[in-house]
Amino acid sequence: MITKTVIVVAMTALVAAFRVEPGSANDVTVKDGDTITVDGKTCRLDAIDAPELDQVCLNEAGATMPCGREARERLAQYIGARAVRCGDNGPDPVFRRRRICVCTVEGETMSINQWLVRQGVAIDRSRMGVTNQMRTTLARTAVVRGAAAS
């Protein structure tokens, strides 16, 4: 019973330490379309995939576009100067220093994760009945508009 109490207190402290309080949005850095740093902690947005920062895609006209940079810019514009709060879902299994998170922007009820999918900037991995390897392949071909360029 004491062990459970210690675990609950420790987890509560961890979650509280990870939240960014209103007014501290200057501590948010958008690294790419699905990774942000909040108050010094790197957070991979859970259950989505956005184009990689250096990824090039094809637009509707068939011209190449820097969709990875566009994804990062759209996310940065969406956050703007607002505070960000993140729920920590644990360590990233690939990059242990990175956390898996669901984040929201001050004044919004929809998570950043959901917003990116609805804007067409990212794909929703949670609704895909595919293997992790297929998810990785799909993420690399996900686009903001159109299809990924070879």
Residue pairs with C-beta under 8 A, 6 or more apart in sequence:
14 88
15 87
15 88
18 38
18 39
18 41
18 86
18 88
18 99
18 101
19 85
19 86
20 27
20 28
20 38
20 39
20 83
20 84
20 85
20 86
21 83
22 83
22 106
23 83
24 39
24 83
25 79
25 80
25 81
25 82
25 83
25 84
25 106
26 81
27 38
27 39
27 40
28 36
28 37
28 38
28 39
28 79
28 83
28 84
29 36
29 37
30 36
30 72
30 75
30 76
30 79
31 37
31 42
31 53
31 72
32 50
32 52
32 53
32 68
32 71
32 72
33 50
33 51
33 53
33 68
33 71
33 72
33 74
33 75
33 116
33 121
33 122
34 44
34 45
34 48
34 49
34 50
34 71
34 116
34 122
35 42
35 43
35 44
35 45
35 98
36 42
36 43
36 45
36 75
36 79
36 84
36 103
36 112
37 43
38 84
38 86
38 101
38 103
41 86
41 99
42 95
42 97
42 98
42 99
43 86
43 88
43 98
43 99
43 100
43 101
43 103
44 92
44 95
44 98
44 99
44 100
44 101
45 101
45 102
45 103
45 112
45 113
45 116
45 122
46 89
46 100
46 101
46 102
46 113
47 113
47 124
47 125
47 126
48 113
48 116
48 117
48 122
48 123
48 124
48 125
49 122
49 123
49 125
49 135
49 138
49 139
49 142
50 68
50 71
50 75
50 116
50 121
50 122
50 123
50 139
50 142
51 57
51 67
51 68
51 70
51 71
51 142
51 143
51 144
51 148
52 68
52 140
53 68
53 69
53 72
54 68
55 66
55 67
55 68
55 140
55 148
56 64
56 65
56 66
56 67
56 68
56 148
56 149
57 64
57 65
57 67
57 143
57 144
57 145
57 146
57 147
57 148
57 149
58 64
58 65
58 143
58 146
58 147
58 148
58 149
59 65
59 145
59 146
60 145
60 146
62 146
64 149
65 144
65 145
67 143
67 144
67 145
67 148
70 121
70 144
71 116
71 121
71 122
71 144
74 119
74 121
74 144
75 112
75 116
75 121
78 105
78 112
78 115
79 105
79 112
82 105
82 106
82 107
83 105
83 106
84 103
84 104
84 105
84 106
84 112
85 103
85 104
85 106
86 99
86 101
86 102
86 103
86 104
87 101
87 102
87 103
88 99
88 100
88 101
89 99
89 100
89 101
89 102
90 99
90 100
91 98
91 99
91 100
92 98
92 99
92 100
102 111
102 112
102 113
103 111
103 112
103 113
104 110
104 111
104 112
105 112
108 115
110 118
113 122
116 122
117 123
117 124
120 144
120 145
121 144
122 142
123 138
123 139
123 142
125 135
125 139
128 134
128 135
128 138
130 138
140 148
141 147
141 148
142 148
